[in-house]
């Protein structure tokens, strides 16, 4: 048997590497990279629309949103707002993690703004968009709210809370991956002969 200190050291290293609720580890890097990949593909689609003379700003808007989500996933920006917002708003229960209030409002606004835009997409792509959104929002807001309520009553140092935040992060990951797949599919359908050229100062996309 290895010394207890060695076992403890290995345990904490493994926990830090794979724990879904910590920063700067494998799950965080993976989620952030997938979100950044989504931002890149959204930007590329926007450039294609721009070259065709279409209204492309909504694709670019989504690219910016996913870029911000990627950064947020990496450094947990929303966690830094949590305590001040909880004190200011005095939230409890399902709204104990007060940051989900502005995030929820922004999500609803985006749903309204993008509704017609999404409805005009090919049905298969739309179905994947909806599925990815349901999974991501269920984790990022739904389970986060449940986890906050549980945290308020029982704290974070228990198996139930570990399960909640792990499932939450997995839902976000699956949502992001499905969205990435849907964007690749959209490019394959709409721009099957797409070629990307890197100029001196800009990216050119030709179909």
Secondary structure, DSSP 8 states (H G I E B T S, - for coil): ---HHHHHHHHHHHHHHH-TTSSSSHHHHHHHHHHHHHHHHHHHHHHHHHHTT---HHHHHHHHHHHHHHHHHHH-HHHHHHHHHHHHHT--GGGSSTHHHHHHHHHHHHHHHHHHHHHTS-HHHHHHHHHHHHHHHIIIIIIHHHHHHHHHHH-SSSHHHHHHHHHHHHHHHHHHHHHHHHHHHHHHHH-TT-EEEE-SSSEEEE-
